[in-house]
């Protein structure tokens, strides 16, 4: 099974549309669009898992730079990230430096 990264998705694209777009190249095991945890809105990228490595390679070759809706897709083989590479969640308070000065 091969996992494919799909970037530059329109915010209007559904997971069903994404899956159907890739099914022209072979069996799609899953299609997932990444969403913001707070708003539930698309972040503009997702992942497609295809059963066959050759079908996945063909889909990447044929769909990279091609349109889906009103956007040209960026399609590549997904890179597995080590858990230690993941970013720490950002605080809703911003953290770090402030634009305010202390008068102390």
ROTORLUM-582915 format. One record per residue (C-alpha): residue in one letter; x, z, y. Coordinates in nm, 4 decimals. Layout:
BEGIN
  type      east        up     north
     a         X         Z         Y
...
//
This chain:
BEGIN
  type      east        up     north
     x    0.0000    0.0000    0.0000
     x    0.1295   -0.0895    0.3484
     x    0.0369    0.0735    0.6778
     x    0.0225   -0.1499    0.9845
     x    0.0390   -0.0407    1.3486
     x   -0.2042   -0.2248    1.5783
     x   -0.1511   -0.1799    1.9513
     x   -0.3108   -0.3080    2.2711
     x   -0.6632   -0.2692    2.1341
     x   -0.9544   -0.3019    2.3707
     x   -1.1368    0.0279    2.4211
     x   -1.4506   -0.1559    2.3038
     x   -1.3030   -0.2399    1.9597
     x   -1.4634   -0.0536    1.6692
     x   -1.2997    0.0414    1.3400
     x   -1.5371   -0.1995    1.1623
     x   -1.4246   -0.4861    1.3884
     x   -1.0597   -0.3982    1.3284
     x   -1.1119   -0.3885    0.9517
     x   -1.2976   -0.7223    0.9499
     x   -1.0200   -0.8837    1.1563
     x   -0.7592   -0.7924    0.8918
     x   -0.9763   -0.8651    0.5858
     x   -0.9115   -1.2371    0.6358
     x   -0.5628   -1.1659    0.4972
     x   -0.6437   -0.9361    0.2035
     x   -0.8039   -0.6122    0.0924
     x   -0.8133   -0.3499    0.3675
     x   -0.8073    0.0068    0.2340
     x   -0.8699    0.1683    0.5737
     x   -0.8816    0.0968    0.9460
     x   -0.8488    0.3837    1.1934
     x   -0.8483    0.3749    1.5731
     x   -0.6717    0.6724    1.7302
     x   -0.8897    0.8615    1.9771
     x   -0.8305    1.1266    2.2394
     x   -0.9196    1.4706    2.1017
     x   -1.0853    1.5851    2.4226
     x   -1.2888    1.2768    2.5185
     x   -1.3238    1.0915    2.1881
     x   -1.2264    0.7670    2.3637
     x   -0.9903    0.5143    2.2076
     x   -0.6227    0.5445    2.2966
     x   -0.5869    0.1670    2.2521
     x   -0.4045    0.1675    1.9198
     x   -0.4720    0.2257    1.5543
     x   -0.3612    0.1711    1.1977
     x   -0.4728   -0.0553    0.9152
     x   -0.3788    0.0100    0.5538
     x   -0.3671   -0.2932    0.3280
     x   -0.3495   -0.2835   -0.0490
     x   -0.0960   -0.5642   -0.0921
     x    0.2459   -0.5768    0.0784
     x    0.2481   -0.9587    0.0944
     x   -0.0987   -0.9647    0.2520
     x    0.0161   -0.7040    0.5061
     x    0.3267   -0.9077    0.5942
     x    0.1132   -1.2194    0.6368
     x   -0.1382   -1.0326    0.8575
     x    0.1447   -0.9007    1.0765
     x    0.2961   -1.2472    1.1113
     x   -0.0367   -1.4172    1.1863
     x   -0.2039   -1.1572    1.4103
     x    0.0818   -1.0334    1.6302
     x    0.0207   -1.1661    1.9816
     x   -0.3201   -1.3085    1.8881
     x   -0.6421   -1.1972    2.0592
     x   -0.9031   -0.9553    1.9324
     x   -1.1769   -0.9449    2.1910
     x   -1.0210   -0.9549    2.5349
     x   -0.6703   -0.8307    2.4428
     x   -0.3665   -0.9765    2.2639
     x   -0.2715   -0.7509    1.9739
     x    0.0697   -0.6001    1.9036
     x    0.0959   -0.5811    1.5273
     x    0.3884   -0.4408    1.3284
     x    0.4701   -0.2420    1.0188
     x    0.4004    0.1248    1.0899
     x    0.7051    0.3495    1.0890
     x    0.6663    0.6810    0.9100
     x    0.7606    0.9621    1.1478
     x    0.9239    1.2827    1.0378
     x    0.7172    1.5867    1.1386
     x    1.0145    1.7173    1.3387
     x    0.9927    1.4059    1.5635
     x    0.6368    1.4782    1.6734
     x    0.5907    1.5928    2.0288
     x    0.4668    1.9366    2.1084
     x    0.1115    1.9385    2.2445
     x    0.0967    1.9449    2.6214
     x   -0.0520    2.2413    2.7956
     x   -0.3600    2.1723    3.0024
     x   -0.1823    2.3633    3.2799
     x    0.1019    2.1115    3.2965
     x    0.3868    2.3521    3.2350
     x    0.7347    2.2943    3.3747
     x    0.7905    2.2554    3.7460
     x    0.5227    2.3042    4.0014
     x    0.4661    2.1383    4.3364
     x    0.4212    2.4837    4.4859
     x    0.6991    2.7024    4.6208
     x    0.7221    3.0751    4.5998
     x    0.7516    3.2608    4.9268
     x    0.9336    3.5444    4.7568
//
